[in-house]
């Protein structure tokens, strides 16, 4: 056993886009969870870990999130799908670049659907050693209206889950923003 190299610990990190100006940047919670993982878990042991970044894009109900009217051609739908893909790739690029800077292996991919369901499905499919998700730290009143992906994952994901709350100084004026 001593001479054998063991497999790296695989940590899946759920990442999402910011809801604040500057979109499509990474959310405060996603960046915080990533930085916490690097600082507290990986530290200088970059060869012992592999980060698996999952971004779940929520399909807009009517597909017209940026349009004032419903007049659209088939090309409009193609451009919307292309735009969403570009935004997702831009988001994941931030985390992949950071991993390359610090020398930790990573993979990244995009799925569409309800983040709670998709993350738990991907945990079953990929079987990471650990799931890490950022949490906005919303109070009970805000949770009723916003719901929380992190709480759902803690209850339903088939692996250990760590939720990382935003630091108090990073919380925007409206705590629902991220």
Secondary structure as a PSIPRED ss2 file (coil, helix, strand):
# PSIPRED VFORMAT (PSIPRED V4.0)

   1 X C   1.000  0.000  0.000
   2 X C   1.000  0.000  0.000
   3 X C   1.000  0.000  0.000
   4 X C   1.000  0.000  0.000
   5 X C   1.000  0.000  0.000
   6 X C   1.000  0.000  0.000
   7 X C   1.000  0.000  0.000
   8 X C   1.000  0.000  0.000
   9 X E   0.000  0.000  1.000
  10 X E   0.000  0.000  1.000
  11 X E   0.000  0.000  1.000
  12 X E   0.000  0.000  1.000
  13 X E   0.000  0.000  1.000
  14 X E   0.000  0.000  1.000
  15 X E   0.000  0.000  1.000
  16 X C   1.000  0.000  0.000
  17 X E   0.000  0.000  1.000
  18 X C   1.000  0.000  0.000
  19 X C   1.000  0.000  0.000
  20 X C   1.000  0.000  0.000
  21 X C   1.000  0.000  0.000
  22 X C   1.000  0.000  0.000
  23 X C   1.000  0.000  0.000
  24 X C   1.000  0.000  0.000
  25 X C   1.000  0.000  0.000
  26 X E   0.000  0.000  1.000
  27 X C   1.000  0.000  0.000
  28 X H   0.000  1.000  0.000
  29 X H   0.000  1.000  0.000
  30 X H   0.000  1.000  0.000
  31 X H   0.000  1.000  0.000
  32 X H   0.000  1.000  0.000
  33 X H   0.000  1.000  0.000
  34 X H   0.000  1.000  0.000
  35 X H   0.000  1.000  0.000
  36 X H   0.000  1.000  0.000
  37 X H   0.000  1.000  0.000
  38 X H   0.000  1.000  0.000
  39 X H   0.000  1.000  0.000
  40 X H   0.000  1.000  0.000
  41 X H   0.000  1.000  0.000
  42 X H   0.000  1.000  0.000
  43 X C   1.000  0.000  0.000
  44 X C   1.000  0.000  0.000
  45 X C   1.000  0.000  0.000
  46 X H   0.000  1.000  0.000
  47 X H   0.000  1.000  0.000
  48 X H   0.000  1.000  0.000
  49 X E   0.000  0.000  1.000
  50 X E   0.000  0.000  1.000
  51 X E   0.000  0.000  1.000
  52 X E   0.000  0.000  1.000
  53 X E   0.000  0.000  1.000
  54 X E   0.000  0.000  1.000
  55 X E   0.000  0.000  1.000
  56 X E   0.000  0.000  1.000
  57 X E   0.000  0.000  1.000
  58 X C   1.000  0.000  0.000
  59 X C   1.000  0.000  0.000
  60 X C   1.000  0.000  0.000
  61 X C   1.000  0.000  0.000
  62 X C   1.000  0.000  0.000
  63 X C   1.000  0.000  0.000
  64 X C   1.000  0.000  0.000
  65 X C   1.000  0.000  0.000
  66 X C   1.000  0.000  0.000
  67 X C   1.000  0.000  0.000
  68 X C   1.000  0.000  0.000
  69 X C   1.000  0.000  0.000
  70 X C   1.000  0.000  0.000
  71 X C   1.000  0.000  0.000
  72 X C   1.000  0.000  0.000
  73 X C   1.000  0.000  0.000
  74 X H   0.000  1.000  0.000
  75 X H   0.000  1.000  0.000
  76 X H   0.000  1.000  0.000
  77 X H   0.000  1.000  0.000
  78 X H   0.000  1.000  0.000
  79 X H   0.000  1.000  0.000
  80 X H   0.000  1.000  0.000
  81 X H   0.000  1.000  0.000
  82 X H   0.000  1.000  0.000
  83 X H   0.000  1.000  0.000
  84 X H   0.000  1.000  0.000
  85 X H   0.000  1.000  0.000
  86 X H   0.000  1.000  0.000
  87 X H   0.000  1.000  0.000
  88 X H   0.000  1.000  0.000
  89 X H   0.000  1.000  0.000
  90 X H   0.000  1.000  0.000
  91 X H   0.000  1.000  0.000
  92 X H   0.000  1.000  0.000
  93 X H   0.000  1.000  0.000
  94 X H   0.000  1.000  0.000
  95 X H   0.000  1.000  0.000
  96 X H   0.000  1.000  0.000
  97 X H   0.000  1.000  0.000
  98 X H   0.000  1.000  0.000
  99 X H   0.000  1.000  0.000
 100 X H   0.000  1.000  0.000
 101 X H   0.000  1.000  0.000
 102 X H   0.000  1.000  0.000
 103 X C   1.000  0.000  0.000
 104 X C   1.000  0.000  0.000
 105 X E   0.000  0.000  1.000
 106 X E   0.000  0.000  1.000
 107 X E   0.000  0.000  1.000
 108 X E   0.000  0.000  1.000
 109 X E   0.000  0.000  1.000
 110 X E   0.000  0.000  1.000
 111 X E   0.000  0.000  1.000
 112 X E   0.000  0.000  1.000
 113 X C   1.000  0.000  0.000
 114 X C   1.000  0.000  0.000
 115 X H   0.000  1.000  0.000
 116 X H   0.000  1.000  0.000
 117 X H   0.000  1.000  0.000
 118 X H   0.000  1.000  0.000
 119 X H   0.000  1.000  0.000
 120 X H   0.000  1.000  0.000
 121 X H   0.000  1.000  0.000
 122 X H   0.000  1.000  0.000
 123 X H   0.000  1.000  0.000
 124 X H   0.000  1.000  0.000
 125 X H   0.000  1.000  0.000
 126 X H   0.000  1.000  0.000
 127 X C   1.000  0.000  0.000
 128 X C   1.000  0.000  0.000
 129 X C   1.000  0.000  0.000
 130 X E   0.000  0.000  1.000
 131 X E   0.000  0.000  1.000
 132 X E   0.000  0.000  1.000
 133 X E   0.000  0.000  1.000
 134 X E   0.000  0.000  1.000
 135 X E   0.000  0.000  1.000
 136 X C   1.000  0.000  0.000
 137 X C   1.000  0.000  0.000
 138 X C   1.000  0.000  0.000
 139 X C   1.000  0.000  0.000
 140 X H   0.000  1.000  0.000
 141 X H   0.000  1.000  0.000
 142 X H   0.000  1.000  0.000
 143 X H   0.000  1.000  0.000
 144 X H   0.000  1.000  0.000
 145 X H   0.000  1.000  0.000
 146 X H   0.000  1.000  0.000
 147 X C   1.000  0.000  0.000
 148 X C   1.000  0.000  0.000
 149 X H   0.000  1.000  0.000
 150 X H   0.000  1.000  0.000
 151 X H   0.000  1.000  0.000
 152 X H   0.000  1.000  0.000
 153 X H   0.000  1.000  0.000
 154 X H   0.000  1.000  0.000
 155 X H   0.000  1.000  0.000
 156 X H   0.000  1.000  0.000
 157 X C   1.000  0.000  0.000
 158 X C   1.000  0.000  0.000
 159 X C   1.000  0.000  0.000
 160 X E   0.000  0.000  1.000
 161 X E   0.000  0.000  1.000
 162 X E   0.000  0.000  1.000
 163 X E   0.000  0.000  1.000
 164 X E   0.000  0.000  1.000
 165 X E   0.000  0.000  1.000
 166 X C   1.000  0.000  0.000
 167 X C   1.000  0.000  0.000
 168 X H   0.000  1.000  0.000
 169 X H   0.000  1.000  0.000
 170 X H   0.000  1.000  0.000
 171 X C   1.000  0.000  0.000
 172 X C   1.000  0.000  0.000
 173 X C   1.000  0.000  0.000
 174 X C   1.000  0.000  0.000
 175 X C   1.000  0.000  0.000
 176 X C   1.000  0.000  0.000
 177 X C   1.000  0.000  0.000
 178 X C   1.000  0.000  0.000
